[in-house]
Amino acid sequence: MTSFAKILIFIGLIFILAGTFAWLFGHWFAWFGKLPGDIRIQRENFVFYAPVTSMILISIILNILIYLISKFWMR
């Protein structure tokens, strides 16, 4: 099996795990997407949603996680 196929399988497994986690524990994160700074504009036939603060929070968490993985695992 080529390395590209292995990467795609690994990414698919991560999506399956993330979906299962969100399905089982989604009620714990009901606050997510409703943080101050998340933009929601709702009109009669139109809804615009831009989760600015939530995406910044995800970016910070993922950067810390990637840093820790590269620091301790990729020696």
SVG drawing of the C-alpha trace seen along z (x, -y; Angstrom):
<svg xmlns="http://www.w3.org/2000/svg" viewBox="-38 -40 53 42">
<polyline fill="none" stroke="black" stroke-width="0.4" points="0.0,0.0 1.4,-3.4 2.1,-6.0 -0.6,-8.3 -3.3,-5.6 -2.1,-5.1 -2.4,-8.8 -5.9,-8.9 -7.0,-6.0 -5.5,-7.6 -7.3,-10.9 -10.5,-9.0 -10.1,-7.2 -9.5,-10.6 -12.8,-11.9 -14.7,-8.9 -13.3,-9.3 -14.1,-13.0 -17.6,-12.4 -18.2,-9.7 -16.8,-11.9 -19.1,-14.8 -22.1,-12.6 -21.5,-11.1 -20.2,-14.2 -21.7,-17.0 -23.9,-18.3 -20.7,-19.1 -19.7,-21.6 -23.1,-23.4 -21.3,-26.7 -19.0,-26.3 -20.0,-28.5 -21.8,-30.9 -18.7,-32.7 -18.4,-36.5 -17.0,-37.4 -18.8,-34.8 -20.8,-36.6 -24.4,-35.5 -26.7,-37.6 -30.2,-36.2 -32.7,-37.8 -36.0,-36.5 -34.6,-34.1 -30.9,-34.4 -28.5,-33.3 -24.8,-34.3 -22.6,-32.6 -18.9,-33.3 -17.4,-31.6 -14.4,-33.9 -13.6,-33.4 -14.3,-29.7 -11.9,-29.2 -9.2,-31.2 -9.7,-29.0 -9.4,-25.8 -6.3,-27.3 -4.6,-27.9 -5.4,-24.4 -4.2,-22.7 -1.0,-24.7 -0.2,-23.7 -1.0,-20.1 1.2,-20.0 4.0,-21.7 3.8,-19.2 3.7,-16.2 6.7,-17.6 8.6,-18.3 8.2,-15.0 7.4,-12.5 9.5,-13.5 13.0,-13.5"/>
</svg>
